[in-house]
Amino acid sequence: MEKQQFLEALCGLMAIESVAMTDPTPEMPYGTGPAKALAYVLDLCQDLGIRTVNRDGKVAWAEIGQGDELVGILGHLDVVPVGDGWTHDPKGEICGERLYGRGAIDDKGPTLAALFAMKDVQDAGVPLKRRVRLIFGQSEETSRWDDMEWYKAHEQLPVFGFTPDADFPALYGEKGILNFELSIPMEQSGLLSIAGGEAMNMVPAACTAAFPESEGPTAFTTTGASAHASTPEKGKNAISAMMEALAHRGIQSSLVDFYQTHIGFDLHGERLGCAFSDAESGPLTLNVGLIRTEADRIVLSLDIRNPVTFTREQVQSALEAACASYGIAVACTKDMAPVYLDKNGKVIQAMMAVYRTVTGDDSQPKVIGGGTYARAMPGIVAFGPMRPGRECTEHEKDEYILLDDLLQAQEIYRRTIELLANLE
C-alpha cells in the first residue's frame, strides 16, 4: 500500500508543471507552478503526519525528530520545461519497469523518496539525536538559487546532509564553476558580426559569422554537436570550428589569432596555461559556450570547471596573461566554489556503507564537474538517485527512472537518515 501511495503522490506532483520564474509575484516568488507544487507537497506532508514550516512561499520544509542540530536534505520541486518529442506522458506514466515524467529523476522523484523515507523513520519510532529537515527548493533549475540564499540568511543551517539530485554512490566533491567573458573591440576582429551557442554551460552546436570580402559581405555557418559543459569531450564545438574556418580563409583578426593560438579545440585549457589537475577531481575542463556581437565589441563566454584544489585567482591569472598582448579584456562573471568533503570522513563513509549494504554495489565515491544544491550550504553532498551505468535522461524527452531504483533509493535514504541523525 505504501508503494502505491508513494507512486500516486509522485504522479500527482509530476502533473504540476513547475517551471520556475515564468510568472513570479510577491506572493509566489518563483512563479505559479512552483507555488502549486509546494502547496501540493505541504498538503501531502500533513496527510503523512509530518510537521512542516512555510516561510511565506520563500522557502518551506518538512521535519521529523528532536534535538538542537539539523541533518539537512535539499530537494527541489521546480523542473525544466517539458519540450517536444515525448512518447510518454510527461505528467507521469508507469510503463513496465519505468516511471516516466518530467521530474522523475530531477528532482521530484528523489525528493518524494526522501520524504517517504522520513515517514518510514517516524512511523517506526526510531529515536533521533538530531532533527531531520527536508528543504523544498523552488528555483534550482534557474541557477539563481534565491530560495537557498534566503534560507541561509534567515534559518538554521544543517551540520551535514545530502541532496538527492545526482548520482550514487556518494559524490564527495564537485569542481568549481567559473564563467569568464573575454571581449575584444569589433575593429580588431576582422568581422562584421558573429553569433554562436545557446547557453554558456552547453557545447555550441552552431555558429554564424559575417565578414567583408572584395565582392561584398560573406556569411557562413559552422555546425557541431551539443553536450554539457562539464563533459565537453562528448560534443563538438561549433565556435572552435568557426575560428578554424576563418583562419583557413586568411581573415586578418586578433580574435582569430588569439583563439587559434590559445584555445583551438582544447578541452582542458592547455594553451591558455590553465590545464590544472589534481588527484581528487581530475583535470580542469574548458568550454567556449557563447560568442556574440555587443555594440562595438565581440564577447566570448567561457565555462570552466576547475579542480577542487585550485582557485579562481589561479585560473584568471592564466587567462589574463594569455589575453594581454591581444587587447582582450577578461571579466569573471560567475565563481562557484568547489565542494569537497573528505571521502574517508564519517559522513561519506556512513553514506557509502548504507549504499553498499542495500545495493551490493562496491562502486567508489567520486567527484563530478556538474553543480547541485550541495554547493548551497556547507556540509552537504550529492547522494543519488542515479545508479552507476544507468541511462540518465534528466532534462531530456521521456525522462524516466527505473521503479526498482526509485524504491531502493527510498530504502537507502531511510537508513541514511537514521544513521546521520545519530552519527557521533
N, C-alpha and C positions, 0 to 999 in steps of 0.2 A: 504493500500500500504506500509506503514512504517513497519508493522508487517512482510510482505513478504520480504521487503528489509533486515530487521534485520536477519531473519532466513536464507535467502540466503547468506548473508555475513558471518554468523556464520558457515554454512555448508562449505563454501569456505575456511574458516580458519581451520576448523577441518580436511579438506582434506590434509593439510600440516602436515606431520609427523615431529614434532618439539621437539624431544628428545635432551636435552642439553648435550654438552661436548662430543659428539661422534666423531667429527672431527673439533675441533677448529683451527682457523687460526688467524693471526693478524688482517685481515680484518673482520672476522666473529668469534669474541672471544668466542662465546658459541656454535659454530657449524653451519653447513649449514641449518639445519631445523629451529632453532630459528631465524636465519637471514632472511629466506624466510618468516616466519610468521610475523616478524617485518615489512618487506617491504610491505607485503600484508596489514597490519593494517594501516601503514602510508599512503598508497595509498587510502585506504578506508576513512581515515580522510580527505584527500584532497577532495574526492568526496562529503563528508558530509559538507564541508566548515568549518572544524575545524583546527585551526593552529597547527603546530607540530614543534618539535625540535628533531634532531637526532645527538647525540654526537659520530659520527664515529662507530656506532653499539654497543658501550659500554652500552649506555642507551638512551632511547628516550621517548618522551611523547607527549600527546595531551593536549591542554589548551584552556579554554574559560574564558571570563570575564576580569575585570581590578582590580587594587588595588595592594598595596605593599605586602600584606600577601597572603599565599597559603593555600588552602584546598587540601590535598593530597588523591588520590585514587591509591592504589598499587595493580595492577593486574599482572598476568604473562601469557606468551604465550607458555612456554615450557610445556611438558607433560611427563608422564612416558611412557615406551614402551607399545605398544598395547597388546602384549601377545597373547596367544592362547585361543580358545574356544568361540569366539564371534558367536552369531547367528544373529546379525545385523551388518550393515556396520560401522566399527569404524571411517570411514571418514565422517560420517554424514548421518543419516537416520531418517525421521519422520515416526513414526508408531503409528497411533491412537493418543493418548494423550501424547505421549512421543517423545522426541528428543534424539536419541542415537548418540554416538560418543565419541572418546577419546578427553577429554577436555570439554564435555558438561557441567559437573559440575565443573571440576578442570582443568583450570580456564578460558577457552576461552569463554564459555557461559556467566558467570558473568562479565567478563571483557568487552565484547561487550555490555552487558546490561547496564553497566555504561557508555560506550561510547555513545550509542544511547540516554541514559538519558541526557547526556551533550548536545547532538544535540537538544533534545526537549527544554531544558532550553535556549539554544542560539537562536533557531528559534522563541521562544515565546518572546524574547526581555526582559527577566526578568533582572532587574538591580541587579548586584552583587557587594558587597563591597570587596570581595576577589577574586583572580583568583582561578580557579579550574583546577588542573593538574592531569591527569591520566597517571601514570608512567607505562610503559610496561616492566615488568621484563622478563628475559630470562633464569634464572638459579635457579628458586625457588626449583625445584624438586631435585636439586643436594645437597641441604642443605648448599652449599658454599655461595650463595648469593653475588657473586662477583659484580653483577650489582648494587645492592643496596649499597654495600660498596663504589663502585666508585662514585655513585650518592652523597652519604653523604659527600664524600671528596671534591666534586667539585661544587655542586649545592645548591640552596636554599632549606631549609627544610620547610615542611608544619608546620602550627601551630597546626593543628589536621586533622583528616581524618579517612579513613577506607580502609580495604582490603576486596573485595568481594569474599572471598575464604574460607568460613567456614559455619557457621550456623546463621539463625535468631532465636530469636531476637539478639540484640547486645551481643557480648562477651566482657565483661569489664575486663577480666583477662585471662592470660594463665600462667600455672605453669612454674617454671624454669625447664630447661632441663639440667641435669648433666650426663656426662658419666665418668665412672671410670674404670681403669684397675687394677685388683688385680693379682699379679704374685707371683709364688712360685717356688723354684728350683725343677727341674724334679726329683731329687733324693729323695725328701721328699714326692713325690706324690704317690709312690707305683704303678705307671702306666708306661706303655711303650709308650702310645700315647692316645690322646683324641681329639675329634673334635665334635662340635655341634653348630647349629644355622647358619643362613644365613645373618642376619643383627642385629645390636645391638638394633635397635628400633622395633624388632619383637620378640614375644614369640617363642622360638625354637621348631620346630616340630620333630626334630630327633637329636640324639647324639650317637656317637660310641666311645667305649673305648677298649683298649687292655692292658692286664696286665699279669704278669708272674704267672704260676702255676707249680706244680711239674711235670706234664706231658707235659708242654710246654706252649707257649703263648696262651692266650684265648682272644677272642674278641666278643663283642655283641653290639647290638643297642637297645636303648630305643626310644619310639615314644611319641609324644604329639600332641598338636593342636595349630596351629599358631594364633596369634592375634596381634594387635598393642600394642606397649609397654605402651602407655598411658592408655590402658584398659586391663591389664594383666589377670584380672579375667575372660575374655572371652576366654582365651586359657588354655593350659596345658603345663607346661614347661618340655621338654624332658631332659634338663640338670639336673634339680632337680630330675627327675625320675631316671636318671643315678646314681646320688650320693646316692640316697636311695638304689638302687640295689647293688652298690659297698659296701655300709655299711653292707647290709644283707649278702654279700659274705665274710665279715670279712677282707677286704683289709686294710692293715696297711698303713694309709696315713694321713698326716697332712691336706692335702687339703680336703679329705672326712670328717675328723673330724671337721674341721672348717665349712664346708658347712652345715653339719647336725646340728651342734650346733648353728650356727648364721644365716642360711638362710632357709634351708629346702624348703617348699612350701610357705613361707611368701610372701605376695604381698605388704607389707607396711613397711618393714624394722624393724619389731617388735623386732626380736632377734639381729639385728645389732645395736640397740639403736638409730635408726633414724626414728622412727614411728611418725614423726611430723604431725601436722594437724592444720588447722585454720578454722574459721567460713567462711572466704571469699572464700576459694578454696578447702576445704576438706583435705583428707589425702594424704601424700606422697605415690607415687606408685614406686615399685621396680620390675625391670625385669632383670634377668640374660639372656642376649641375645646371647652371644657367649662364647665358650670355645675352646681353640686351643693350640697346642704344638708349641712353638717357640724356636728352638735350645735347650738350656738346661733348659727351663722354661715352665711352663704352665700358660697361661694368661686367666683370667676370665673377661669378659666385662659386666659392669652393666649400664643399662639405668634407671635413677632415675628422676621422675617428682616431684619437691619439691614445697610445698605450697608457695603462693606468699609472705608471711611474714617471710619466713626462708631463710637462706643464704647457699651458697656452703660451707663456713667455718664450719658451724654447722654440715652439713651432713658429710663432710670429717673428721672432728674430731671424730665423732662417728665411722666411718669406720676404721680409724687408730687405735682407741682403741680396736676394736674387732679383728683386724688382727695382732696386735703387738706380741702376745705370740705365734703365729703360723709361724712367719718369713715371712709373706706375705707383699709384698710391695704394696703401694696404690699410684696411679697416676691419677689425674684429666685430662681427655683428651678433655672435652667439657664443657663449662659453659655458658649457655644462660640464661640471667637474666629473671625473670618473667616479664610479662606485667600486669599492674594493674592501672586502672583508677577508680575514684570514680563513683560507679553506680548511685549515686544521683546527679552527676555533670551535667553541662549544655550540654555537648556533648552527653553522653549516654542518657540522658533524651530526647534530641532532636531526636535522632535516634529511641528511643522507641516510642515516640509519633507518628512519621511517620509510623512506622511498624504497630502499633495498629490501626491507622486510616485506613490504606489501607487494612489490613487483617482481622480486627476484633478479632485477637488473643491476649489474655491477658497474654501470657507467659512472664516469668520474665527473665531479663538479667542473664548471667551465666559466669562461669569460666570453661575453658577446660584444659586438660592435653596435648593436641597437640600443634603444633607450626605453626604459619602463618607469613606472612610478617608484621603482627602487631609488631613483635619483631625487625623489620628492622629499624624503626625510632620512635622517641618519639611522643606520642600523637595519634598514630594510633591504631585502634581496628578492630577486625574482625566483619563483618556485612553481613550475608547471604552467599550463596543463599538458603541453605537447610532449609526448614520449619520443625518445630518440628513434629516428628512422621513419616517423610518421610523415605523411604529406601535410604540409602546412598551407592552409587556404585562407588565412586571415586577410581581410581587405579584398579578397577575390570573389568572383561569382561562385555560386554554390559552395560557400563557406560551410564546413561541416566538422564534426568531431565524432569519433567512434563512441558509441554509447558505453561500451565497457570501459574505455579510457576515462570518460567523464565520471562514471560511477566509482571507478577506482581512485580518481582524483579526490572525490569526496571522502573516501576512506583515508587516503594519505593526509588530507587536511585535518580530519578528525583527530588522528593520532598525533599530528604535529602540534595542533592546538593544545592538547593535553600536555605534551612534552615541554613546549616552550613556556606555557603558563606556570609550570612548576620547576623550570630549569634553575639549578643552583649556580 
